[in-house]
Amino acid sequence: MRYFIQFSYFGKAYHGWQRQPNAITVQQVLEEALSMLLRAKVDIVGAGRTDAGVHAKEMFGHFDFSEIENTTDLVNRVNSYLPADIAITDIFRVDDTSHARFDAIERTYEYWITQEKNPFYIESSHFIWSTLDVDAMNRAAEILIEYKDFECFSKSHTDVKTFICKLKKAVWEKKGDKLVFTITADRFLRNMVRAIVGTLLEVGLKKIEPEGVRAIIESKDRSRAGASVPAKGLYLTKVLYPENRTK
């Protein structure tokens, strides 16, 4: 039987989601917890890959196991065992053909910027003291929606077969004491959001004009785009599936 698991994590202590040979990851910690409590080896397929230090407010995975009588009880037991920076929200039965990664139709990320020194955001946002032209950053963000090939924002020497992503939303908004960039697409390339934010910040700092983003995208050259911003400000906030995902 196939089950979906919904969870969240604060990524500071982890070398990303996916298992690594010599580093602790979220996938490893979750699989070990479930395997111990279910007394059988559990392999989780995640909805995507977050890099080292990136956080997830909402993440999904799937695993196969014989019937679980009480998933609510399992959620509580696993949460009691997990470290404080990983939390399971739900475990639920799905159709055996459901896939956490391939069935996802949309993903949303946020990037948090703070512009006043605040010790409570030291590990969860990127501090920039300089004045930013947010209107210009939003004009540049609107240009992103016009394109589909984002090779210029992809990590170099990656093994992806295509750089095509369908962007649905890209906007900067003031939310309380933070400046938040929200971006939604069907898929993202490795390091893509952090490279986009780094480029838009150069627009905000008046190092490049908003229209200059076109030349960067069309160049397909990673060296033309801005530097990647720190991982600590990046959050996966939503993974969307078709309504008929659950059984």
Short mmCIF file of the C-alpha atoms (twelve columns), coordinates in Angstrom:
data_MODEL
# 
_entry.id   MODEL 
# 
loop_
_atom_site.group_PDB 
_atom_site.id 
_atom_site.type_symbol 
_atom_site.label_atom_id 
_atom_site.label_alt_id 
_atom_site.label_comp_id 
_atom_site.label_asym_id 
_atom_site.label_seq_id 
_atom_site.Cartn_x 
_atom_site.Cartn_y 
_atom_site.Cartn_z 
_atom_site.pdbx_PDB_model_num 
ATOM 1   C CA . MET A 1   0.000  0.000  0.000   1 
ATOM 2   C CA . ARG A 2   1.169  3.524  -0.725  1 
ATOM 3   C CA . TYR A 3   1.084  6.373  1.767   1 
ATOM 4   C CA . PHE A 4   1.758  10.068 1.434   1 
ATOM 5   C CA . ILE A 5   3.560  11.837 4.255   1 
ATOM 6   C CA . GLN A 6   3.224  15.593 4.761   1 
ATOM 7   C CA . PHE A 7   5.911  17.296 6.822   1 
ATOM 8   C CA . SER A 8   7.958  20.438 7.439   1 
ATOM 9   C CA . TYR A 9   11.493 21.203 8.551   1 
ATOM 10  C CA . PHE A 10  13.921 23.959 9.457   1 
ATOM 11  C CA . GLY A 11  16.905 23.209 7.265   1 
ATOM 12  C CA . LYS A 12  19.846 24.720 9.133   1 
ATOM 13  C CA . ALA A 13  21.167 21.416 10.511  1 
ATOM 14  C CA . TYR A 14  20.723 19.411 7.300   1 
ATOM 15  C CA . HIS A 15  22.580 18.978 4.052   1 
ATOM 16  C CA . GLY A 16  19.331 19.274 2.120   1 
ATOM 17  C CA . TRP A 17  16.524 16.768 1.632   1 
ATOM 18  C CA . GLN A 18  18.209 13.969 -0.326  1 
ATOM 19  C CA . ARG A 19  20.425 11.343 1.283   1 
ATOM 20  C CA . GLN A 20  24.160 12.039 1.094   1 
ATOM 21  C CA . PRO A 21  26.991 9.572  1.780   1 
ATOM 22  C CA . ASN A 22  28.775 11.694 4.394   1 
ATOM 23  C CA . ALA A 23  26.244 14.258 5.618   1 
ATOM 24  C CA . ILE A 24  23.010 14.272 7.607   1 
ATOM 25  C CA . THR A 25  19.854 14.959 5.566   1 
ATOM 26  C CA . VAL A 26  16.129 15.248 6.211   1 
ATOM 27  C CA . GLN A 27  15.380 12.150 4.142   1 
ATOM 28  C CA . GLN A 28  17.772 10.068 6.219   1 
ATOM 29  C CA . VAL A 29  16.318 11.218 9.534   1 
ATOM 30  C CA . LEU A 30  12.722 10.614 8.431   1 
ATOM 31  C CA . GLU A 31  13.430 7.199  6.920   1 
ATOM 32  C CA . GLU A 32  15.285 6.040  10.016  1 
ATOM 33  C CA . ALA A 33  12.462 7.202  12.307  1 
ATOM 34  C CA . LEU A 34  9.742  5.476  10.277  1 
ATOM 35  C CA . SER A 35  11.803 2.328  9.816   1 
ATOM 36  C CA . MET A 36  12.382 2.016  13.543  1 
ATOM 37  C CA . LEU A 37  8.731  2.553  14.512  1 
ATOM 38  C CA . LEU A 38  7.303  0.382  11.733  1 
ATOM 39  C CA . ARG A 39  10.020 -2.236 12.243  1 
ATOM 40  C CA . ALA A 40  10.724 -2.478 8.527   1 
ATOM 41  C CA . LYS A 41  12.898 -0.591 6.052   1 
ATOM 42  C CA . VAL A 42  11.068 2.468  4.734   1 
ATOM 43  C CA . ASP A 43  12.211 4.391  1.653   1 
ATOM 44  C CA . ILE A 44  10.651 7.815  1.067   1 
ATOM 45  C CA . VAL A 45  10.371 9.459  -2.347  1 
ATOM 46  C CA . GLY A 46  10.240 13.220 -1.869  1 
ATOM 47  C CA . ALA A 47  8.268  15.778 -3.859  1 
ATOM 48  C CA . GLY A 48  11.521 17.527 -4.683  1 
ATOM 49  C CA . ARG A 49  15.026 18.322 -3.528  1 
ATOM 50  C CA . THR A 50  15.870 21.237 -1.272  1 
ATOM 51  C CA . ASP A 51  19.510 22.244 -0.961  1 
ATOM 52  C CA . ALA A 52  21.569 22.414 2.215   1 
ATOM 53  C CA . GLY A 53  20.145 24.931 4.679   1 
ATOM 54  C CA . VAL A 54  16.853 25.460 2.839   1 
ATOM 55  C CA . HIS A 55  13.630 25.149 4.848   1 
ATOM 56  C CA . ALA A 56  10.250 23.605 3.991   1 
ATOM 57  C CA . LYS A 57  6.949  24.742 5.463   1 
ATOM 58  C CA . GLU A 58  5.177  22.098 3.396   1 
ATOM 59  C CA . MET A 59  6.813  19.047 1.852   1 
ATOM 60  C CA . PHE A 60  5.417  15.718 0.733   1 
ATOM 61  C CA . GLY A 61  6.833  12.274 0.157   1 
ATOM 62  C CA . HIS A 62  5.474  8.789  -0.435  1 
ATOM 63  C CA . PHE A 63  6.423  5.355  0.859   1 
ATOM 64  C CA . ASP A 64  5.084  1.818  0.493   1 
ATOM 65  C CA . PHE A 65  4.104  -0.316 3.467   1 
ATOM 66  C CA . SER A 66  1.564  -2.928 4.488   1 
ATOM 67  C CA . GLU A 67  -1.619 -1.551 6.014   1 
ATOM 68  C CA . ILE A 68  -1.194 0.997  8.803   1 
ATOM 69  C CA . GLU A 69  -4.152 0.689  11.164  1 
ATOM 70  C CA . ASN A 70  -3.914 4.111  12.786  1 
ATOM 71  C CA . THR A 71  -2.026 6.791  10.878  1 
ATOM 72  C CA . THR A 72  -2.833 9.476  13.471  1 
ATOM 73  C CA . ASP A 73  -1.139 7.407  16.148  1 
ATOM 74  C CA . LEU A 74  1.855  6.865  13.858  1 
ATOM 75  C CA . VAL A 75  2.153  10.615 13.241  1 
ATOM 76  C CA . ASN A 76  2.222  11.252 16.981  1 
ATOM 77  C CA . ARG A 77  4.769  8.528  17.656  1 
ATOM 78  C CA . VAL A 78  7.102  9.619  14.870  1 
ATOM 79  C CA . ASN A 79  6.878  13.260 15.957  1 
ATOM 80  C CA . SER A 80  7.849  12.227 19.481  1 
ATOM 81  C CA . TYR A 81  10.936 10.538 18.097  1 
ATOM 82  C CA . LEU A 82  12.016 13.154 15.554  1 
ATOM 83  C CA . PRO A 83  14.244 16.126 16.427  1 
ATOM 84  C CA . ALA A 84  12.529 19.455 17.058  1 
ATOM 85  C CA . ASP A 85  13.386 20.845 13.597  1 
ATOM 86  C CA . ILE A 86  11.339 18.218 11.677  1 
ATOM 87  C CA . ALA A 87  7.579  17.778 12.107  1 
ATOM 88  C CA . ILE A 88  5.074  15.459 10.437  1 
ATOM 89  C CA . THR A 89  1.642  16.947 9.720   1 
ATOM 90  C CA . ASP A 90  -0.122 13.930 8.216   1 
ATOM 91  C CA . ILE A 91  0.240  10.402 6.847   1 
ATOM 92  C CA . PHE A 92  -2.544 9.183  4.587   1 
ATOM 93  C CA . ARG A 93  -3.370 6.373  2.181   1 
ATOM 94  C CA . VAL A 94  -3.268 7.113  -1.552  1 
ATOM 95  C CA . ASP A 95  -3.733 5.146  -4.736  1 
ATOM 96  C CA . ASP A 96  -0.802 2.811  -5.393  1 
ATOM 97  C CA . THR A 97  0.079  4.716  -8.576  1 
ATOM 98  C CA . SER A 98  0.340  8.095  -6.821  1 
ATOM 99  C CA . HIS A 99  3.793  9.671  -6.879  1 
ATOM 100 C CA . ALA A 100 4.921  12.496 -4.601  1 
ATOM 101 C CA . ARG A 101 7.303  13.958 -7.172  1 
ATOM 102 C CA . PHE A 102 5.780  13.258 -10.581 1 
ATOM 103 C CA . ASP A 103 2.162  13.993 -9.601  1 
ATOM 104 C CA . ALA A 104 2.950  17.434 -8.203  1 
ATOM 105 C CA . ILE A 105 1.659  20.093 -10.588 1 
ATOM 106 C CA . GLU A 106 2.877  23.217 -8.816  1 
ATOM 107 C CA . ARG A 107 5.442  24.291 -6.240  1 
ATOM 108 C CA . THR A 108 5.748  27.598 -4.375  1 
ATOM 109 C CA . TYR A 109 8.796  29.078 -2.687  1 
ATOM 110 C CA . GLU A 110 9.290  32.171 -0.560  1 
ATOM 111 C CA . TYR A 111 12.497 34.075 0.048   1 
ATOM 112 C CA . TRP A 112 12.675 36.296 3.135   1 
ATOM 113 C CA . ILE A 113 14.611 39.572 3.259   1 
ATOM 114 C CA . THR A 114 14.969 41.702 6.383   1 
ATOM 115 C CA . GLN A 115 16.233 45.286 6.262   1 
ATOM 116 C CA . GLU A 116 16.467 46.040 9.938   1 
ATOM 117 C CA . LYS A 117 18.905 44.163 12.142  1 
ATOM 118 C CA . ASN A 118 16.893 41.586 14.069  1 
ATOM 119 C CA . PRO A 119 18.527 38.793 16.092  1 
ATOM 120 C CA . PHE A 120 15.394 36.654 15.792  1 
ATOM 121 C CA . TYR A 121 15.816 36.384 12.023  1 
ATOM 122 C CA . ILE A 122 19.532 35.630 12.020  1 
ATOM 123 C CA . GLU A 123 19.018 32.019 10.890  1 
ATOM 124 C CA . SER A 124 15.803 32.435 8.914   1 
ATOM 125 C CA . SER A 125 16.230 35.400 6.576   1 
ATOM 126 C CA . HIS A 126 18.784 37.339 4.546   1 
ATOM 127 C CA . PHE A 127 19.659 40.766 5.971   1 
ATOM 128 C CA . ILE A 128 20.290 43.613 3.520   1 
ATOM 129 C CA . TRP A 129 20.878 47.056 4.954   1 
ATOM 130 C CA . SER A 130 20.924 48.940 1.630   1 
ATOM 131 C CA . THR A 131 17.790 50.624 0.281   1 
ATOM 132 C CA . LEU A 132 15.999 48.495 -2.318  1 
ATOM 133 C CA . ASP A 133 13.847 49.696 -5.212  1 
ATOM 134 C CA . VAL A 134 11.038 47.157 -4.772  1 
ATOM 135 C CA . ASP A 135 8.996  48.558 -7.664  1 
ATOM 136 C CA . ALA A 136 11.902 47.952 -10.033 1 
ATOM 137 C CA . MET A 137 12.359 44.455 -8.606  1 
ATOM 138 C CA . ASN A 138 8.704  43.703 -9.324  1 
ATOM 139 C CA . ARG A 139 8.983  45.025 -12.885 1 
ATOM 140 C CA . ALA A 140 11.901 42.663 -13.402 1 
ATOM 141 C CA . ALA A 141 9.963  39.805 -11.778 1 
ATOM 142 C CA . GLU A 142 7.112  40.323 -14.245 1 
ATOM 143 C CA . ILE A 143 9.578  39.792 -17.092 1 
ATOM 144 C CA . LEU A 144 10.398 36.333 -15.730 1 
ATOM 145 C CA . ILE A 145 6.825  35.188 -16.418 1 
ATOM 146 C CA . GLU A 146 7.326  35.825 -20.139 1 
ATOM 147 C CA . TYR A 147 10.036 33.145 -20.394 1 
ATOM 148 C CA . LYS A 148 10.255 29.378 -19.999 1 
ATOM 149 C CA . ASP A 149 13.961 28.567 -20.449 1 
ATOM 150 C CA . PHE A 150 15.833 29.404 -17.249 1 
ATOM 151 C CA . GLU A 151 19.241 27.871 -17.900 1 
ATOM 152 C CA . CYS A 152 20.892 31.118 -16.777 1 
ATOM 153 C CA . PHE A 153 19.571 30.529 -13.252 1 
ATOM 154 C CA . SER A 154 20.447 26.835 -13.046 1 
ATOM 155 C CA . LYS A 155 23.341 25.407 -11.103 1 
ATOM 156 C CA . SER A 156 26.241 24.727 -13.469 1 
ATOM 157 C CA . HIS A 157 27.016 21.165 -14.618 1 
ATOM 158 C CA . THR A 158 23.635 19.834 -13.556 1 
ATOM 159 C CA . ASP A 159 22.248 16.620 -15.044 1 
ATOM 160 C CA . VAL A 160 18.735 17.893 -15.886 1 
ATOM 161 C CA . LYS A 161 17.362 17.088 -19.346 1 
ATOM 162 C CA . THR A 162 15.541 20.393 -19.767 1 
ATOM 163 C CA . PHE A 163 15.719 23.924 -18.386 1 
ATOM 164 C CA . ILE A 164 12.062 24.607 -19.187 1 
ATOM 165 C CA . CYS A 165 9.897  25.753 -16.258 1 
ATOM 166 C CA . LYS A 166 6.403  27.247 -16.420 1 
ATOM 167 C CA . LEU A 167 6.272  30.180 -14.028 1 
ATOM 168 C CA . LYS A 168 2.878  31.226 -12.716 1 
ATOM 169 C CA . LYS A 169 3.789  33.873 -10.153 1 
ATOM 170 C CA . ALA A 170 6.816  35.978 -9.204  1 
ATOM 171 C CA . VAL A 171 6.270  38.946 -6.886  1 
ATOM 172 C CA . TRP A 172 7.856  40.922 -4.049  1 
ATOM 173 C CA . GLU A 173 5.590  41.932 -1.155  1 
ATOM 174 C CA . LYS A 174 6.058  43.613 2.199   1 
ATOM 175 C CA . LYS A 175 4.765  41.209 4.851   1 
ATOM 176 C CA . GLY A 176 5.049  42.589 8.358   1 
ATOM 177 C CA . ASP A 177 8.716  43.209 9.086   1 
ATOM 178 C CA . LYS A 178 9.933  41.186 6.085   1 
ATOM 179 C CA . LEU A 179 10.227 41.691 2.346   1 
ATOM 180 C CA . VAL A 180 9.077  38.401 0.802   1 
ATOM 181 C CA . PHE A 181 9.603  37.122 -2.728  1 
ATOM 182 C CA . THR A 182 7.017  34.509 -3.738  1 
ATOM 183 C CA . ILE A 183 7.512  32.384 -6.838  1 
ATOM 184 C CA . THR A 184 5.321  29.565 -8.191  1 
ATOM 185 C CA . ALA A 185 6.062  27.174 -11.054 1 
ATOM 186 C CA . ASP A 186 5.458  23.619 -12.174 1 
ATOM 187 C CA . ARG A 187 9.097  22.788 -11.418 1 
ATOM 188 C CA . PHE A 188 12.351 24.458 -10.404 1 
ATOM 189 C CA . LEU A 189 15.963 23.913 -11.384 1 
ATOM 190 C CA . ARG A 190 18.685 23.416 -8.793  1 
ATOM 191 C CA . ASN A 191 19.635 26.733 -7.208  1 
ATOM 192 C CA . MET A 192 17.127 28.513 -9.468  1 
ATOM 193 C CA . VAL A 193 15.208 30.534 -6.871  1 
ATOM 194 C CA . ARG A 194 18.316 31.719 -5.053  1 
ATOM 195 C CA . ALA A 195 19.890 32.811 -8.354  1 
ATOM 196 C CA . ILE A 196 16.710 34.646 -9.387  1 
ATOM 197 C CA . VAL A 197 16.549 36.452 -6.041  1 
ATOM 198 C CA . GLY A 198 20.231 37.400 -6.324  1 
ATOM 199 C CA . THR A 199 19.578 38.847 -9.776  1 
ATOM 200 C CA . LEU A 200 16.468 40.772 -8.707  1 
ATOM 201 C CA . LEU A 201 18.363 42.213 -5.758  1 
ATOM 202 C CA . GLU A 202 20.882 43.661 -8.222  1 
ATOM 203 C CA . VAL A 203 17.931 45.376 -9.875  1 
ATOM 204 C CA . GLY A 204 16.783 46.663 -6.489  1 
ATOM 205 C CA . LEU A 205 20.275 47.970 -5.756  1 
ATOM 206 C CA . LYS A 206 20.242 49.725 -9.175  1 
ATOM 207 C CA . LYS A 207 23.180 47.711 -10.477 1 
ATOM 208 C CA . ILE A 208 21.116 46.639 -13.475 1 
ATOM 209 C CA . GLU A 209 17.892 47.925 -15.028 1 
ATOM 210 C CA . PRO A 210 14.740 45.779 -14.870 1 
ATOM 211 C CA . GLU A 211 14.869 45.269 -18.659 1 
ATOM 212 C CA . GLY A 212 18.412 43.959 -18.266 1 
ATOM 213 C CA . VAL A 213 16.905 40.737 -16.956 1 
ATOM 214 C CA . ARG A 214 15.831 39.881 -20.510 1 
ATOM 215 C CA . ALA A 215 19.410 39.790 -21.772 1 
ATOM 216 C CA . ILE A 216 20.445 37.644 -18.826 1 
ATOM 217 C CA . ILE A 217 17.693 35.074 -19.451 1 
ATOM 218 C CA . GLU A 218 18.266 34.999 -23.196 1 
ATOM 219 C CA . SER A 219 22.025 34.519 -22.721 1 
ATOM 220 C CA . LYS A 220 21.447 31.155 -20.973 1 
ATOM 221 C CA . ASP A 221 24.710 31.949 -19.174 1 
ATOM 222 C CA . ARG A 222 24.808 31.439 -15.392 1 
ATOM 223 C CA . SER A 223 27.724 33.852 -15.065 1 
ATOM 224 C CA . ARG A 224 25.535 36.701 -16.345 1 
ATOM 225 C CA . ALA A 225 22.985 36.291 -13.529 1 
ATOM 226 C CA . GLY A 226 23.401 37.503 -9.971  1 
ATOM 227 C CA . ALA A 227 25.108 35.595 -7.184  1 
ATOM 228 C CA . SER A 228 23.007 33.065 -5.278  1 
ATOM 229 C CA . VAL A 229 21.608 34.422 -2.031  1 
ATOM 230 C CA . PRO A 230 22.098 32.449 1.218   1 
ATOM 231 C CA . ALA A 231 20.000 29.301 1.667   1 
ATOM 232 C CA . LYS A 232 18.716 30.338 5.106   1 
ATOM 233 C CA . GLY A 233 16.155 32.739 3.619   1 
ATOM 234 C CA . LEU A 234 14.523 30.189 1.295   1 
ATOM 235 C CA . TYR A 235 11.341 28.261 2.124   1 
ATOM 236 C CA . LEU A 236 9.372  25.690 0.163   1 
ATOM 237 C CA . THR A 237 5.863  26.719 1.204   1 
ATOM 238 C CA . LYS A 238 3.422  24.717 -0.922  1 
ATOM 239 C CA . VAL A 239 3.286  21.632 -3.147  1 
ATOM 240 C CA . LEU A 240 0.080  21.306 -5.150  1 
ATOM 241 C CA . TYR A 241 -1.435 18.048 -6.443  1 
ATOM 242 C CA . PRO A 242 -4.516 17.190 -8.502  1 
ATOM 243 C CA . GLU A 243 -7.674 16.864 -6.392  1 
ATOM 244 C CA . ASN A 244 -7.953 13.145 -7.163  1 
ATOM 245 C CA . ARG A 245 -4.584 12.318 -5.634  1 
ATOM 246 C CA . THR A 246 -5.998 10.696 -2.517  1 
ATOM 247 C CA . LYS A 247 -7.865 7.395  -2.643  1 
# 
